[in-house]
Amino acid sequence: MSDAITRALNWVTIVTCVLLADLMYYWDHRLMHRIGVGWATHTVHHSSRHFNMSVAYRFGPLDAVFPLLFSFPIVMLGYHPILVLLAEV
């Protein structure tokens, strides 16, 4: 049994979670371009002159770690982790 407080699931919660997840994705991606170690791992995503689906889904090793740092505050605001995951997808 968990003592965590989560927000009630309704359309306002879903919409605000999607907007927050999108905002956090923007800042995550922006920082991956600005921070040296972030760019070093993220550069494979930009390694081709021709952008297509195979290039879009190339991920470096830190591309799985940095988003967690940006998703955690949304969960701390009371959004259910599964809702945050679905909003990011």
Residue, then its C-alpha position, 0 to 999 in steps of 0.5 A: m500500500s502506497d501513501a503517495i498522493t496522486r491526482a484524480l484521473n480526469w480530462v484536466t489531469i490528462v491534458t495538463c500531464v500531456l502539456l507538462a510532458d511535452l514541455m519537459y521533453y522540449w527542455d530535455h532535448r534542448l539540454m541534450h544539444r547544449i551540454g557537452v556530454g549530452w551532445a556526445t551521446h545525442t549526436v547519433h540522432h543527428s548523424s545523417r544528412h537525410f532525416n528519416m525514420s531510421v535516423a529519428y529513432r537512433f538513441g545514444p546511451l544517455d537518451a534513456v537516462f536524461p528523460l527520467l530526470f525530467s519526468f520525475p518532477i511531473v510525478m512529484l507533482g502528483y501525476h501517476p507514473i503510468l499517466v506520465l509514461l503514456a503522455e510521453v509516448 
